[in-house]
Amino acid sequence: MAVPNDQALYRLAVRVGRHALAHGVTIATAESCTGGWIGKALTDVPGSSEWFAEGFVTYSNAAKHRLGVPLRVLAAQGAVSEAVVRAMTRSALARSGADRATAVSGIAGPSGAVPGKPIGTVWICWGRRARGRVRFVARQYRFRGDRDAVRRRSVAAALRGLLDP
């Protein structure tokens, strides 16, 4: 898969915006390794204030905890884990009031790898409210490339996941 350039990310964000408008939903983000890039991509789209609610950049563990990730989860699972992105997504939905949210945490490199979590390991979660319940889907990725490539691929994957009905 080619590394998405700025135009490709913009086109994805436009699709997300159209999808959100068509379904009458709002979106929130909680980002670690992408550093707000998903929110930036979404707000590059004119009119995004109609469907983009809020973004949280929680790069440090302390910031993740302030968002609502329990310290015990961070200690037991590590910041790059399914449990953490699920908690980030849950908190983003609760704090923003949005209908849908995505959260990302990963190791973009060039350092930070730990046993079992090499450079390019990224967890992404999507959450959506439906009929009084919240449904979560989380997925682990192993993206190849340098720091920029890992981050771009993470943004694109998060945006594509927001297109799921």
N, C-alpha and C positions, 0 to 999 in steps of 0.2 A: 504494500500500500504506500503510495507516495505521501510525502509530508505535506499536509494542507497549507497552502499559502494564505495570505490575508484575504484574497478574493474568495477563495473556497470557504473560509470561515465566515465571511460576510454572507455569502449565499446560504449557508446553513442557518445562520442567525435569522435571516429574512424568512426562511421556511418555518423556523420555530415561531417567529412572530405571527405569521399568517395562521399557523396551526393554533396558536393560543387564542387569537381573535376569533377564529372559526368555532372554537370550542368554548369560548367565553371563560377562559382560565387565566390566572396570573401565575407568575413564575418567580421563584427565589433561588439564590445560589449560596453555597457554602464552599469556599475554596481554600485549599492549602497550596499544593505544588503549582497550581496554575495562577496563583497570586492575584486573582481578580480578572483574569483574562476572559473567562466565560461571561461575566457581567459586562466587561468592556465590549465583547463581541455583540452581545444582545443590545446594549445601549448605543451601539454604532448605528442601529436601525432606526430611521426616523419614525417617530410615533411610538417608540417602545415604552413610553410612560403609561400607555394604555394597558400593557400586559406584563411589564417587568416590575415586580414589587420591591425587591430589596436584594442586596448581596452582602455576604459576610466573607471577609478574608481572614482566615484563622491559620496563619502560617505556623505559629509556635504551639506547643502543647498547652501552654497557659491560655492562649487565645481559644483553642478548641474547648478547653474546660470552661472558660467564660461563656462560650456559646451554649454549653450544656452537655458536653461529653464528660461522663464520669471519670474521675482520676483513676479509679480501679480498672476501668476499661482501657485507658491509655497505658497503664502500667502492665496489664496482663497481655494485651493484644498488640501494643505498639500503635503509633499514629497511622501507619499504613496498614490498615486492616478493614475487613468488612464491618466489624462491630463499630469502629470509629466513624466510618462514612455513613452508616445507618443512623448513628446518634446525631451526626452533623445534619443529616437530611431532616430527621425528626425535629430537631431544634429550629432549623431554618423555616420549616413549615409553621411551627408553633409561634415563633417570634414574628414572622412576617405576615401571617394570615394568608399567605399565598395558597393556591390550589395545587401547585406542583413545585417540586424543588429538586435540585441535583447537588450532590456534594462530591468532592474529589480530594484524595490524599494520595501522594505517591513520592517516589524517589526519582527525581529528574536528573540527578548527577551534577557534576562528575563524581562527587563523593556521596556518602550516605548509605551505601549498600550494607546490608547485614546478612548473616546466614539465612538463606531461604527467601530473601527479598533483594534481588539484584537491582542495579540501576535499570530503570524502565518499568519497575513494578508500580502499578497504579490501581487503586480501588476507586470505583465510581458507583454511586448509589443514586437512584431516582425514586422519589416518593410522590404519591398523588392521592388527593382526597377524592373519595367516591362514596356516595350514599352513607355519609357519616363515619366512614372508616378510612384509614390510611393504608395504602398498599406500597410496599417497598420492593425494589428489584436492585440487587447489587451484583457487580461483576468485577473480577480482577483481570487486568490487562498486563501484558509484558511488551511494552513498546520498545522498538529498537531506535537507535540514533543518539545524537548528542542531546544536551539539555533542551535546546530549542525544539528539536523534533519531538521529544517526549512530551513536552508541554503542549505543542500544537496538536499532536495526536490525541492528547487528553481532552483538550477543549473540543475538538471535533467529535470525539466519542460521546462526551457529555451532551453536546447539542443534539446529536443524532438520537440519543436516548429520550430526549424531551419530545421528539416527534412521535413516539409510540402513543397509540390512542389510549 
